[in-house]
Every structure is written in C-alpha cells, then in structure tokens.
Amino acid sequence: MTIKGLNGEANSAAAAHKPAHFKLENLIRPNILSLEPYRCARDDYQSGILLDANENSLGHSLPPKSVIPHNPGTSNGATPVQSNEADDPLSLNRYPDPGLFGIKESLAQLRGVPNDAFVFLGVGSDEVLDLVQRVCCRPGKDKILICPPTYGMYSVCAAVNDLEVVKVPLITEGGKFALDVEAVNKKLSEDPDIKITFICSPGNPTGTLIPPTDVKKVLDNPDYKGLVVVDEAYIDFAEEEKAMGKRAQDDVVSAVSLVHEYQNVMVTQTLSKAFGLAAIRLGIAFAQPALVQIMNNTKAPYNISSPTAHLASLALSPQGIAQMRENVQTLIRNRDQLMADLKTVPGTGAILGANEANFVLVQILDLQTRSKPDNDVAQMVYKRMAEEMGLVVRNRAKDLGCAGCLRVTVGTEAENKRCIELMKGLLDGSK
Ligand SMILES: Cc1ncc(COP(=O)(O)O)c(C=O)c1O
C-alpha cells in the first residue's frame, strides 16, 4: 500500500527500518490510508490574481487602527492595518500557507531530525494527541495505554474517539514516578487492541523525565504492533539543565533521537511552555515521514493560522531560541528557589517527582500531626488561595500517587514569594 502524497524517494532515503515487527500500514485505519486528501488550487498555484478560494477580495474588516505585526524581515515593529492587501503583511484575508516549510525546517534543525518531512504541525500538541488517535484507532474497538499519574488529555481524546483506556501506573513508590517498563510490555503483549502507548516525559504532573532507553524497551517489544507517543511538552526544561551543569553533557534526554531509527515512535512538543507562546497554539510532532504524511493527509487543510505561523517563525529565529533558553534558565533558578522556600513552609511535606519541568508537585500535610498528606487540607489551601487571595494553583490530590498534592507552576520571583507567603499564612494560621 502506498501512502498518498509521500515523496517515495526522500522517504526511502530516510526511512527507518526498526523495529522489524512493526508495519505502519497495519496500524493505520484503512479508511485513513485510503482517503483522498483535500486539495485546493493553491497547492499548485500561489501567485497572480487569486479568485480560487472564495476569500474576501476587499481585505479584512478589522478597524483601521488595529495593530498587527509585519512579516519577519520587513519591519521591526507593529503597524496599523489598512483594509488594503498591500498594507496587510500577513494577508489576513487569504488562507494561510498550508506547507509551513520554513517553520518545519527550523524545527528540524533545532531538534536534529533530517528535514521538514519529519515534522508535523498542529493546533497545540492537543490537536496532535487527538489526531494520532484518530488515524490509528478504530472507534469502539481499539484502546490506548496511559501511565498515570499523567496528562489528562490522552483520556479525554480517547473518550471523544470512543477508545478504551488501559492504565499501567508509573512506579509511584517514593514519589519518583518511573515508567514500569515490564508491566507496560506485559500489558502490550497481552492486548493487541492497544494501538497507542502515551508516555509523558517529563511527566505532568510528575516532572520526571522518562529516559529514552526506557522508551526503547517498549519500541523493541516484538509483540507490540502499535505506536509509542512520547509527549515532551516540557522537554526544554530538562534539556537546559545540561547547559546549567545540572546534568551530564552526554545525557540523552529527548526521545527525538529515536525517530531516526524507529518507525513506531512519535515525539510531540509545543511552543506553549518553554517558548512562552501558549496563546498561539502551535504543537509539533516528530516522526518518520510516512506517519507525518498520514497526519498531514488527515488534518484540516489550514490548521495553522498566519498570525501563529508568523509568531512561530520569530520564536524559532536564532534570537528567539536564545531568548527561550535564557527564560528557561531563569525559570529553573526560580524553581529551585521555590522548592527551597516550600520546604520552609510548616505543613508542606515532600516535593514529589524529579522537578524537570516548570512546576513543582508539593504535598500538603494534615493539620494535627503534620505527618501524612491530606486531601482536605490541600483543597482548603487551593480554594482559599484562589477565592480569597487571588492566587491559583492546581489541585492534583486525586491523581494516583499524588495524595495531598498541589501543583504549583513556577512563576516570577515575586509570584513565587507571594505563593509561599500565602501558604505559610494558611497552614500556620489553621493549626
Ligand atoms: C504534558 C502536556 N502535554 C501537552 C500539553 C498541551 O500543550 P499544547 O498547549 O501544545 O496543546 C500540556 C499542557 O499543559 C501538557 O502538560
């Protein structure tokens, strides 16, 4: 079976051959493999008088003083929009460029995959997580595997796609949250209906990196014919620890390195966290070109908007990447200070997980003995901080292995200080 739109030559030059037991065509739903992807005249012709796509020829209808940015390289500032295409550098009345090759090429270089054919772009990684389920899993028949405690959207997407969720908990003992490779592989060997295994690394809410060597053990399971999706939304916080000397220089932290060799892995990332661009909704998947092509064939035609593409290309410029790294290093320092300060708050317990992201998972203890995590006290702190004091954290107390835990996103120095003050007040005051 050929995959529609796949550049055969480029693919066979780049194609991974591992593992021998995996065949992409057997995993992808037959209706997805056979679908005729949407095509438009713009796929073939991009210039001239464009009367092909039922766009608005008069331009956009934004008020005259609305401010939008210029394209990269044309200006260093923002400019008032006119309702005339020449003065609308983003051509807001036109559908966006569907290829986005510049952004994909920048991402390929940044993460070290051979070229843009290894890169898929989605509306946040949330779109990618849903789309990969849609292409691989038959509603009402197939299953996904997750390792709780983990990011909630895997299960939400599974519910939308009518898929059963099989759970193999992380090893929660000691609050370390390691992948239980043996149990995952056992479950995968027993159940051929499991089509995708989601591994979150660094985990949310655990902050623990799952080493690519563990991921590899799942990829190599000869009984498993499905895909492993490694969600690396927070990977830059772990990567940057190398630059700060907190991690060995030869440590491989990202599973993107596996994409070169393995056909049965997809790594998702995002501009929402380290790049600080949650509002633009740009998610990324790295995978072998055949799988990327299938995702491209299935997605909505113009999923990435022109303003998003414009801002993403600025973020991925050398200057943007340098700024991202500087911000990540600042957040790592703030995180270390926040952790040290949390330990001084009477009534907080252990800080769980490995803290390799931009949040901290901290136990709140019972008020009487201050010896065990307490969900009611955690809820009290959560609710009173939000409702009476205007500071919102996340209550994760009901997650597996996270009894009594609040998840605190690392803020600015001042925000973190305020959080500590409020917690001290609430926990001291209620004793
Ligand atoms: C582990 C994980 N994956 C994915 C996402 C979603 O990211 P995006 O903003 O790219 O949709 C989040 C957001 O919190 C997350 O924690």
The ligand as an SDF file (V2000), in Angstrom:
LIG
                    3D

 16 16  0  0  0  0  0  0  0  0999 V2000
    2.0870   17.0240   29.1200 C   0  0  0  0  0  0  0  0  0  0  0  0
    1.3580   18.0070   28.2910 C   0  0  0  0  0  0  0  0  0  0  0  0
    1.1810   17.7510   27.0040 N   0  0  0  0  0  0  0  0  0  0  0  0
    0.5250   18.6090   26.2010 C   0  0  0  0  0  0  0  0  0  0  0  0
    0.0010   19.7760   26.7060 C   0  0  0  0  0  0  0  0  0  0  0  0
   -0.7740   20.6600   25.7780 C   0  0  0  0  0  0  0  0  0  0  0  0
    0.0530   21.5240   25.1500 O   0  0  0  0  0  0  0  0  0  0  0  0
   -0.4190   22.4680   23.9660 P   0  0  0  0  0  0  0  0  0  0  0  0
   -0.5600   23.8260   24.5500 O   0  0  0  0  0  0  0  0  0  0  0  0
    0.6860   22.3650   22.9720 O   0  0  0  0  0  0  0  0  0  0  0  0
   -1.7150   21.9310   23.4280 O   0  0  0  0  0  0  0  0  0  0  0  0
    0.1610   20.0850   28.0490 C   0  0  0  0  0  0  0  0  0  0  0  0
   -0.3970   21.3300   28.5910 C   0  0  0  0  0  0  0  0  0  0  0  0
   -0.4610   21.5930   29.7590 O   0  0  0  0  0  0  0  0  0  0  0  0
    0.8600   19.1790   28.8640 C   0  0  0  0  0  0  0  0  0  0  0  0
    1.0400   19.4040   30.1760 O   0  0  0  0  0  0  0  0  0  0  0  0
  1  2  1  0
  2  3  1  0
  2 15  2  0
  3  4  2  0
  4  5  1  0
  5  6  1  0
  5 12  2  0
  6  7  1  0
  7  8  1  0
  8  9  2  0
  8 10  1  0
  8 11  1  0
 12 13  1  0
 12 15  1  0
 13 14  2  0
 15 16  1  0
M  END
$$$$
